[in-house]
């Protein structure tokens, strides 16, 4: 992803949304003091993990390339972005350990294509509003792949509601709680 802006753009990121701005955390400052620069590199793609020259079972480095995001070509009415590699920016970064911190850019296209699932304009799995059944019978979607990147509590709630819908579709009814609720026990006696 690109370096975030230093201030909020109220047209695309209005209050009360979380401000999508460039932030420097204590850890970034500490590394910058030690190494003389901010440790973050933006718009970079890891192309391959490279084995160590003395031991092919160990990591020796990463083949990388700088990238930019461009709007898709003609005929793409959704205006989606695609990742384009910048020629001549290939670089080997030597390392013996890689920690993966993944951001969410949408569900894996291969799954949607393999199952022939319909996608919405943002490339998420398409379902009816408030429902979790997809365009393919007996295939359900919930959480980030359905609604887009969001909070884990939303994913948990959607997972529960999808389970409830599966239960209803299979059994004709469900004893699982509905949206935002719990099922109260009919037994109101106090047990010692």
N, C-alpha and C positions, 0 to 999 in steps of 0.2 A: 504494500500500500504506500501511497505518497505521504510525505511529511504533512501532518495536520497543520491547519492555519494557526497563527498565534492568537487570533481573536475570533469570537463567534460570528458567523454569518447569519443574521436574523432572518434572512429570506429562506435559507435551506435548513437552519438549525435554530428555530425560535425557542424562546423561553416558554414553557418550563422543561423542555427537553434537556437532557444532560449535554453540557457544552462539549462539542467535538473539537477540542483545541489541542495544540502541542503542549505537553506537560513535561517537566523535568522532575523526576523523583530523586530522593536522597541517593539511591543506588546509582543513578545516572551521574549525579554530581561527583560521587566518590570515584567512579571509574574515570571520569573526565579529569579530575585532579591527578590521579595516578598515571594515566596514559596521555594526557594532554589533549583529549578530544572526546566528544560525546560518543558513547559506544554503539549507538543505534545507526543502522544503515537502512534507508528506505528505498522502495522500488527495486528490490533485488530478488532474484529467483535462484534457488538452489537447483541446479540441473542434475547433479549426481554426487553421490558419496564416493570418495576415492579411498582405496585401501592404502595402508601404510606400505612403503617400499620394502621394509624389512620383515613385515608380517602381514600377509593378505587377510588375516582374520581380524585385524585391528583397523580402526579408522585413521586415515592419514590426512584427509582434507575434504574440502567441498568445492566442486566446480560450480561457479555462479555466473550470472549475467544480469546486467541492469535491465529494467523493463519500464514500460509506460502503459497507461490505460488509454485505449482509444474507443470511440463509439463504433459499434458494429457497422458494417457496410450497408449499401442500398438494400432496400427490401426488408430491413429489420425495423418494423414499426414500433417495437417496444423500446428501442434506443438503448439496448444493453451495451455494456462495455466489454472489451476483450483485451487480454494481456498480449502485448507486443514486445518481443525482445529487441534490445538496442544493439545493433551489430557493432563489433569491435570492443565490447565492454566485458568480455569473458575474463574471469579471474579465478585463480586457485587460492582458496583460503586454507592454509595449513591448520589442522586441529587434530586432537586425539579424542574429543568428545563433542557430541552435538545434542543439545537439548531442544526438543521440538515444542514450540509455542504456537498453536494453530489458531488462526482467526476463522470466522465463519463467513464464507463467500457463497453459501447456498448448498443445497443437497448435491450429492454426487450425480452427475448427469448420467453416468453409466447405469445406475440403478433405475432411474426414470425410464431410460431407453430400453433396458432389458425387460422391464415389467410392462412397458408401453403405457406408463402413467401419464395423464394429462398434467401439464404444468401451467401455473398462473403467469401473468406478465413479468413477475420477478423471479421466475424459474423455480419457484417452490412447488411442492406437490399440491395440485388443485383438488379442493374438496368443496362441498356446499357450505355456506356460512353456518357455523355452529355444529357442523357434522364432521365426522372423521373418516367416513368411507370415501375411497378414491374412485376414479373412473373404471377401475378394474374390480370386479366382484371379489369379495372376501380379502381385499387389501385395504388397510387402514393407515392413516398417517397422523402424526401428532408432534407437537413441539416445533423446534426450529425448522425442520424440513417442510412443515406445513405453513407456519406463520412467519417464518423468517427469524433472524437472530433476535433473541429476547432473553428475559430473565429465566433462570432455572426454575423458579416457582411457577412460571407459566407453562414450562415444559412438563413439570410434574403434574400440574392440574390437567393439562391436555392428555397426558398419558393415562390418567385415571378416567377421564371422560371417554377416551377412545376405548378403554377396557370395558366401560359401561355400555358403550354402543355395540361392541362385539358381543357382549353378554346378551343384550336385547335381541340382536340379529340372530344369534344362535338359539337362545332359549325362549324368546318371545317376551320376556320381561327381565328385570334385574333387581337384585337387592343391593347393588352397589350404589353409593351416594350420588345424587345428581349434582349439577353445577353449584358450587359454593355451599353445599349442605352436607349434613350427616344424617344417617338413619338412626333414629332414636329407638332404643329397646322398648318393646311394649311392656316389659316387666319392670314396673316402677317400685317394686318392693325393695327395701333396704336389706342387704345381706350382711350378716354379721361375720 
